[in-house]
């Protein structure tokens, strides 16, 4: 079972785009790499392959990539 890290939305954010999450969490080197791995079908959101680079992630969404998981949580 892999460790699930958490990404907290800022208080002024309702969502974060998928490619930006990969970049912010260090799962990709930069935005171009993040967009590429998403387009290749290597990233899943809530257990389903997601190919939309700008998919809006909301609190509660779970992103998986290369055996790592990140859960989006609401700002505290």
N, CA, C and O atoms as a GROMACS GRO file, in nm:
protein
  304
    1UNK      N    1   0.085  -0.118   0.000
    1UNK     CA    2   0.000   0.000   0.000
    1UNK      C    3   0.089   0.124   0.000
    1UNK      O    4   0.180   0.136   0.082
    2UNK      N    5   0.062   0.214  -0.090
    2UNK     CA    6   0.148   0.332  -0.101
    2UNK      C    7   0.099   0.443  -0.009
    2UNK      O    8  -0.017   0.449   0.030
    3UNK      N    9   0.192   0.531   0.022
    3UNK     CA   10   0.162   0.646   0.108
    3UNK      C   11   0.084   0.749   0.026
    3UNK      O   12   0.116   0.774  -0.090
    4UNK      N   13  -0.015   0.809   0.087
    4UNK     CA   14  -0.093   0.914   0.021
    4UNK      C   15  -0.054   1.047   0.083
    4UNK      O   16  -0.074   1.070   0.202
    5UNK      N   17   0.002   1.135   0.000
    5UNK     CA   18   0.033   1.269   0.050
    5UNK      C   19  -0.087   1.359   0.023
    5UNK      O   20  -0.176   1.325  -0.055
    6UNK      N   21  -0.089   1.474   0.088
    6UNK     CA   22  -0.200   1.566   0.072
    6UNK      C   23  -0.154   1.697   0.012
    6UNK      O   24  -0.046   1.747   0.044
    7UNK      N   25  -0.237   1.751  -0.074
    7UNK     CA   26  -0.213   1.883  -0.131
    7UNK      C   27  -0.328   1.972  -0.087
    7UNK      O   28  -0.444   1.943  -0.119
    8UNK      N   29  -0.299   2.078  -0.013
    8UNK     CA   30  -0.403   2.168   0.036
    8UNK      C   31  -0.426   2.282  -0.062
    8UNK      O   32  -0.333   2.353  -0.100
    9UNK      N   33  -0.550   2.298  -0.100
    9UNK     CA   34  -0.587   2.415  -0.181
    9UNK      C   35  -0.568   2.540  -0.097
    9UNK      O   36  -0.584   2.536   0.025
   10UNK      N   37  -0.536   2.650  -0.161
   10UNK     CA   38  -0.528   2.777  -0.090
   10UNK      C   39  -0.670   2.823  -0.058
   10UNK      O   40  -0.765   2.782  -0.125
   11UNK      N   41  -0.685   2.908   0.044
   11UNK     CA   42  -0.820   2.955   0.080
   11UNK      C   43  -0.894   3.023  -0.036
   11UNK      O   44  -1.017   3.021  -0.040
   12UNK      N   45  -0.820   3.084  -0.129
   12UNK     CA   46  -0.885   3.152  -0.241
   12UNK      C   47  -0.903   3.062  -0.364
   12UNK      O   48  -0.946   3.109  -0.469
   13UNK      N   49  -0.870   2.934  -0.351
   13UNK     CA   50  -0.882   2.840  -0.463
   13UNK      C   51  -0.998   2.743  -0.441
   13UNK      O   52  -1.017   2.691  -0.331
   14UNK      N   53  -1.077   2.719  -0.546
   14UNK     CA   54  -1.181   2.617  -0.541
   14UNK      C   55  -1.128   2.487  -0.602
   14UNK      O   56  -1.180   2.379  -0.574
   15UNK      N   57  -1.024   2.499  -0.686
   15UNK     CA   58  -0.969   2.383  -0.756
   15UNK      C   59  -0.825   2.411  -0.797
   15UNK      O   60  -0.777   2.524  -0.786
   16UNK      N   61  -0.757   2.304  -0.844
   16UNK     CA   62  -0.626   2.319  -0.907
   16UNK      C   63  -0.630   2.232  -1.032
   16UNK      O   64  -0.690   2.125  -1.031
   17UNK      N   65  -0.566   2.277  -1.138
   17UNK     CA   66  -0.562   2.199  -1.261
   17UNK      C   67  -0.463   2.085  -1.245
   17UNK      O   68  -0.361   2.098  -1.176
   18UNK      N   69  -0.493   1.972  -1.309
   18UNK     CA   70  -0.416   1.850  -1.293
   18UNK      C   71  -0.266   1.870  -1.320
   18UNK      O   72  -0.184   1.829  -1.238
   19UNK      N   73  -0.231   1.933  -1.432
   19UNK     CA   74  -0.090   1.947  -1.463
   19UNK      C   75  -0.018   2.034  -1.359
   19UNK      O   76   0.099   2.012  -1.330
   20UNK      N   77  -0.089   2.132  -1.304
   20UNK     CA   78  -0.030   2.219  -1.203
   20UNK      C   79  -0.005   2.143  -1.073
   20UNK      O   80   0.092   2.169  -1.002
   21UNK      N   81  -0.094   2.048  -1.040
   21UNK     CA   82  -0.075   1.966  -0.920
   21UNK      C   83   0.050   1.881  -0.935
   21UNK      O   84   0.131   1.872  -0.842
   22UNK      N   85   0.068   1.817  -1.050
   22UNK     CA   86   0.186   1.732  -1.072
   22UNK      C   87   0.313   1.815  -1.056
   22UNK      O   88   0.410   1.770  -0.995
   23UNK      N   89   0.312   1.935  -1.110
   23UNK     CA   90   0.427   2.024  -1.101
   23UNK      C   91   0.450   2.068  -0.956
   23UNK      O   92   0.562   2.062  -0.906
   24UNK      N   93   0.344   2.110  -0.888
   24UNK     CA   94   0.355   2.160  -0.750
   24UNK      C   95   0.404   2.052  -0.654
   24UNK      O   96   0.476   2.081  -0.558
   25UNK      N   97   0.364   1.928  -0.678
   25UNK     CA   98   0.401   1.818  -0.589
   25UNK      C   99   0.536   1.756  -0.627
   25UNK      O  100   0.583   1.663  -0.561
   26UNK      N  101   0.599   1.807  -0.733
   26UNK     CA  102   0.729   1.755  -0.774
   26UNK      C  103   0.721   1.620  -0.843
   26UNK      O  104   0.821   1.549  -0.852
   27UNK      N  105   0.603   1.583  -0.891
   27UNK     CA  106   0.587   1.456  -0.961
   27UNK      C  107   0.633   1.466  -1.106
   27UNK      O  108   0.651   1.365  -1.173
   28UNK      N  109   0.651   1.589  -1.153
   28UNK     CA  110   0.706   1.612  -1.287
   28UNK      C  111   0.806   1.727  -1.276
   28UNK      O  112   0.797   1.810  -1.185
   29UNK      N  113   0.899   1.730  -1.369
   29UNK     CA  114   1.002   1.833  -1.364
   29UNK      C  115   0.950   1.972  -1.394
   29UNK      O  116   0.996   2.070  -1.336
   30UNK      N  117   0.853   1.979  -1.485
   30UNK     CA  118   0.797   2.109  -1.523
   30UNK      C  119   0.659   2.088  -1.584
   30UNK      O  120   0.611   1.975  -1.595
   31UNK      N  121   0.595   2.197  -1.622
   31UNK     CA  122   0.461   2.189  -1.677
   31UNK      C  123   0.453   2.110  -1.806
   31UNK      O  124   0.356   2.038  -1.829
   32UNK      N  125   0.554   2.124  -1.892
   32UNK     CA  126   0.554   2.052  -2.019
   32UNK      C  127   0.560   1.901  -1.996
   32UNK      O  128   0.489   1.825  -2.062
   33UNK      N  129   0.643   1.859  -1.902
   33UNK     CA  130   0.653   1.716  -1.871
   33UNK      C  131   0.522   1.666  -1.812
   33UNK      O  132   0.476   1.557  -1.846
   34UNK      N  133   0.462   1.745  -1.725
   34UNK     CA  134   0.334   1.707  -1.663
   34UNK      C  135   0.228   1.688  -1.771
   34UNK      O  136   0.154   1.590  -1.770
   35UNK      N  137   0.219   1.783  -1.865
   35UNK     CA  138   0.120   1.773  -1.972
   35UNK      C  139   0.146   1.650  -2.058
   35UNK      O  140   0.051   1.585  -2.103
   36UNK      N  141   0.272   1.617  -2.082
   36UNK     CA  142   0.306   1.501  -2.164
   36UNK      C  143   0.261   1.371  -2.099
   36UNK      O  144   0.198   1.288  -2.164
   37UNK      N  145   0.293   1.352  -1.969
   37UNK     CA  146   0.258   1.225  -1.904
   37UNK      C  147   0.106   1.211  -1.891
   37UNK      O  148   0.054   1.100  -1.893
   38UNK      N  149   0.036   1.324  -1.876
   38UNK     CA  150  -0.110   1.319  -1.871
   38UNK      C  151  -0.165   1.277  -2.007
   38UNK      O  152  -0.251   1.190  -2.016
   39UNK      N  153  -0.114   1.338  -2.114
   39UNK     CA  154  -0.158   1.306  -2.250
   39UNK      C  155  -0.131   1.160  -2.285
   39UNK      O  156  -0.205   1.099  -2.362
   40UNK      N  157  -0.024   1.104  -2.228
   40UNK     CA  158   0.012   0.964  -2.254
   40UNK      C  159  -0.075   0.866  -2.175
   40UNK      O  160  -0.063   0.745  -2.193
   41UNK      N  161  -0.161   0.917  -2.090
   41UNK     CA  162  -0.249   0.829  -2.013
   41UNK      C  163  -0.183   0.764  -1.892
   41UNK      O  164  -0.225   0.658  -1.848
   42UNK      N  165  -0.080   0.828  -1.839
   42UNK     CA  166  -0.006   0.772  -1.727
   42UNK      C  167  -0.055   0.818  -1.591
   42UNK      O  168  -0.004   0.774  -1.487
   43UNK      N  169  -0.154   0.908  -1.590
   43UNK     CA  170  -0.203   0.965  -1.465
   43UNK      C  171  -0.349   0.925  -1.447
   43UNK      O  172  -0.427   0.927  -1.542
   44UNK      N  173  -0.386   0.890  -1.325
   44UNK     CA  174  -0.527   0.860  -1.299
   44UNK      C  175  -0.580   0.952  -1.190
   44UNK      O  176  -0.507   0.994  -1.100
   45UNK      N  177  -0.710   0.981  -1.200
   45UNK     CA  178  -0.780   1.062  -1.101
   45UNK      C  179  -0.897   0.978  -1.052
   45UNK      O  180  -0.982   0.935  -1.130
   46UNK      N  181  -0.901   0.956  -0.921
   46UNK     CA  182  -1.008   0.876  -0.860
   46UNK      C  183  -1.020   0.738  -0.926
   46UNK      O  184  -1.130   0.686  -0.945
   47UNK      N  185  -0.904   0.680  -0.960
   47UNK     CA  186  -0.901   0.544  -1.013
   47UNK      C  187  -0.924   0.530  -1.162
   47UNK      O  188  -0.923   0.418  -1.214
   48UNK      N  189  -0.945   0.640  -1.233
   48UNK     CA  190  -0.967   0.635  -1.377
   48UNK      C  191  -0.862   0.717  -1.451
   48UNK      O  192  -0.825   0.826  -1.406
   49UNK      N  193  -0.814   0.664  -1.564
   49UNK     CA  194  -0.713   0.735  -1.643
   49UNK      C  195  -0.770   0.869  -1.686
   49UNK      O  196  -0.883   0.878  -1.734
   50UNK      N  197  -0.690   0.973  -1.668
   50UNK     CA  198  -0.732   1.110  -1.704
   50UNK      C  199  -0.634   1.168  -1.803
   50UNK      O  200  -0.514   1.174  -1.777
   51UNK      N  201  -0.685   1.212  -1.919
   51UNK     CA  202  -0.598   1.268  -2.022
   51UNK      C  203  -0.621   1.418  -2.042
   51UNK      O  204  -0.558   1.479  -2.129
   52UNK      N  205  -0.709   1.478  -1.962
   52UNK     CA  206  -0.731   1.623  -1.972
   52UNK      C  207  -0.630   1.694  -1.882
   52UNK      O  208  -0.634   1.682  -1.760
   53UNK      N  209  -0.540   1.767  -1.945
   53UNK     CA  210  -0.433   1.834  -1.872
   53UNK      C  211  -0.486   1.937  -1.773
   53UNK      O  212  -0.431   1.954  -1.665
   54UNK      N  213  -0.593   2.004  -1.810
   54UNK     CA  214  -0.649   2.110  -1.726
   54UNK      C  215  -0.770   2.064  -1.645
   54UNK      O  216  -0.852   2.145  -1.602
   55UNK      N  217  -0.780   1.933  -1.625
   55UNK     CA  218  -0.888   1.877  -1.541
   55UNK      C  219  -0.887   1.949  -1.407
   55UNK      O  220  -0.784   1.957  -1.341
   56UNK      N  221  -1.002   2.002  -1.367
   56UNK     CA  222  -1.012   2.074  -1.240
   56UNK      C  223  -1.026   1.974  -1.127
   56UNK      O  224  -1.122   1.898  -1.120
   57UNK      N  225  -0.928   1.975  -1.038
   57UNK     CA  226  -0.929   1.886  -0.923
   57UNK      C  227  -0.990   1.958  -0.804
   57UNK      O  228  -0.951   2.071  -0.772
   58UNK      N  229  -1.085   1.893  -0.740
   58UNK     CA  230  -1.153   1.949  -0.625
   58UNK      C  231  -1.110   1.876  -0.499
   58UNK      O  232  -1.049   1.769  -0.507
   59UNK      N  233  -1.143   1.932  -0.384
   59UNK     CA  234  -1.113   1.865  -0.257
   59UNK      C  235  -1.176   1.726  -0.260
   59UNK      O  236  -1.292   1.709  -0.296
   60UNK      N  237  -1.097   1.627  -0.220
   60UNK     CA  238  -1.144   1.488  -0.219
   60UNK      C  239  -1.093   1.407  -0.336
   60UNK      O  240  -1.096   1.284  -0.330
   61UNK      N  241  -1.046   1.472  -0.442
   61UNK     CA  242  -0.993   1.398  -0.557
   61UNK      C  243  -0.860   1.333  -0.522
   61UNK      O  244  -0.779   1.389  -0.447
   62UNK      N  245  -0.837   1.212  -0.576
   62UNK     CA  246  -0.714   1.137  -0.552
   62UNK      C  247  -0.642   1.117  -0.684
   62UNK      O  248  -0.697   1.056  -0.776
   63UNK      N  249  -0.520   1.168  -0.694
   63UNK     CA  250  -0.440   1.159  -0.816
   63UNK      C  251  -0.331   1.054  -0.795
   63UNK      O  252  -0.264   1.052  -0.692
   64UNK      N  253  -0.315   0.965  -0.894
   64UNK     CA  254  -0.212   0.861  -0.888
   64UNK      C  255  -0.121   0.872  -1.009
   64UNK      O  256  -0.166   0.888  -1.122
   65UNK      N  257   0.010   0.863  -0.983
   65UNK     CA  258   0.110   0.868  -1.090
   65UNK      C  259   0.237   0.802  -1.040
   65UNK      O  260   0.290   0.838  -0.935
   66UNK      N  261   0.286   0.704  -1.115
   66UNK     CA  262   0.409   0.631  -1.085
   66UNK      C  263   0.412   0.578  -0.942
   66UNK      O  264   0.513   0.590  -0.872
   67UNK      N  265   0.302   0.519  -0.899
   67UNK     CA  266   0.297   0.459  -0.767
   67UNK      C  267   0.281   0.558  -0.653
   67UNK      O  268   0.278   0.518  -0.536
   68UNK      N  269   0.271   0.685  -0.684
   68UNK     CA  270   0.252   0.786  -0.580
   68UNK      C  271   0.109   0.839  -0.588
   68UNK      O  272   0.051   0.849  -0.696
   69UNK      N  273   0.054   0.871  -0.471
   69UNK     CA  274  -0.082   0.922  -0.467
   69UNK      C  275  -0.085   1.054  -0.391
   69UNK      O  276  -0.018   1.073  -0.290
   70UNK      N  277  -0.167   1.145  -0.443
   70UNK     CA  278  -0.184   1.276  -0.380
   70UNK      C  279  -0.334   1.302  -0.368
   70UNK      O  280  -0.408   1.294  -0.467
   71UNK      N  281  -0.378   1.333  -0.248
   71UNK     CA  282  -0.519   1.367  -0.225
   71UNK      C  283  -0.531   1.518  -0.211
   71UNK      O  284  -0.457   1.581  -0.136
   72UNK      N  285  -0.625   1.574  -0.285
   72UNK     CA  286  -0.652   1.718  -0.278
   72UNK      C  287  -0.743   1.742  -0.158
   72UNK      O  288  -0.847   1.678  -0.144
   73UNK      N  289  -0.703   1.835  -0.073
   73UNK     CA  290  -0.784   1.868   0.045
   73UNK      C  291  -0.818   2.016   0.045
   73UNK      O  292  -0.744   2.098  -0.009
   74UNK      N  293  -0.929   2.048   0.108
   74UNK     CA  294  -0.973   2.187   0.117
   74UNK      C  295  -0.879   2.267   0.206
   74UNK      O  296  -0.813   2.211   0.294
   75UNK      N  297  -0.874   2.395   0.183
   75UNK     CA  298  -0.791   2.484   0.267
   75UNK      C  299  -0.841   2.480   0.410
   75UNK      O  300  -0.961   2.465   0.435
   76UNK      N  301  -0.749   2.492   0.503
   76UNK     CA  302  -0.787   2.494   0.646
   76UNK      C  303  -0.774   2.633   0.704
   76UNK      O  304  -0.801   2.653   0.823
   0.00000   0.00000   0.00000
